[in-house]
Amino acid sequence: MTAGLLPGETADHVRTVCRTAVGDSLRSVTYFTRDDFEQLYLRGDLSRDADLSTFIGHEWRGFKTTQTAYEGSELGDYRYTIRAFDNGFLVRVTTDREGVFVTTDGLTMKDFEEVATALGTILENRTDR
């Protein structure tokens, strides 16, 4: 894990967007590329023992597989993924170069859409690369 993968201002923007969209249900925010990752936020009541490198590998492969599988389908372009677990949810927003996954407590579909759309906009419009 490398600290500082994102410029500080961009990392702050990602955190702010997630906190605004998800509120107190936000558990964590992790920025990732194919080769590295940086946890941008972890709620204070959670432990830091998650194996994020395994998550990243799975989420990156999952994005590529999903993007290829649905390419050209009548469903339209792939936008984001929601995964449901016993203790929360994971929302993954990914481009060809980078991604963010956000873990949350329970949310509505409107909340998922809001955070995914905001993160997609940030990733697509980054000028600090």
C-alpha positions, 0 to 999 in steps of 0.5 A, spaced: 500 500 500 502 506 498 500 513 501 499 519 497 497 515 490 492 521 489 494 528 490 492 530 497 486 535 494 483 529 490 483 524 496 480 530 500 475 531 495 473 523 494 472 523 502 468 529 502 464 526 496 463 519 500 461 522 506 456 527 503 453 522 499 453 516 505 453 520 511 454 516 518 453 509 514 460 510 510 465 504 513 471 505 508 474 508 502 479 505 498 482 508 492 486 503 487 490 502 481 491 495 478 498 495 482 497 499 488 492 502 493 491 507 498 485 507 504 483 514 504 478 513 510 476 508 515 471 509 520 473 509 527 470 503 530 472 498 525 479 495 525 485 495 520 486 488 519 482 487 512 486 484 507 485 490 502 491 487 497 486 481 496 480 485 495 484 490 490 486 484 486 479 481 486 475 488 484 480 489 479 479 483 475 472 483 477 471 490 473 475 487 467 471 481 467 464 485 468 466 490 463 468 485 457 462 480 459 457 486 458 460 490 452 455 491 447 449 488 451 442 492 450 443 494 458 448 499 456 455 501 458 457 498 465 457 504 470 458 501 477 458 494 482 454 493 488 456 487 493 451 485 499 454 482 505 452 480 512 455 486 515 454 491 509 455 493 502 461 495 497 460 499 491 466 499 486 467 505 481 472 503 476 475 506 470 480 503 465 486 506 469 483 506 477 478 505 481 474 507 488 471 502 492 466 504 498 464 500 504 457 502 507 452 500 512 445 499 509 443 504 504 438 505 499 439 505 491 438 512 491 444 513 496 448 508 491 447 511 485 449 518 488 456 516 491 457 512 484 455 517 480 459 522 484 465 518 484 465 516 477 465 524 475 471 525 479 475 519 476 473 521 469 475 528 470 481 528 474 487 533 471 492 531 476 495 525 473 
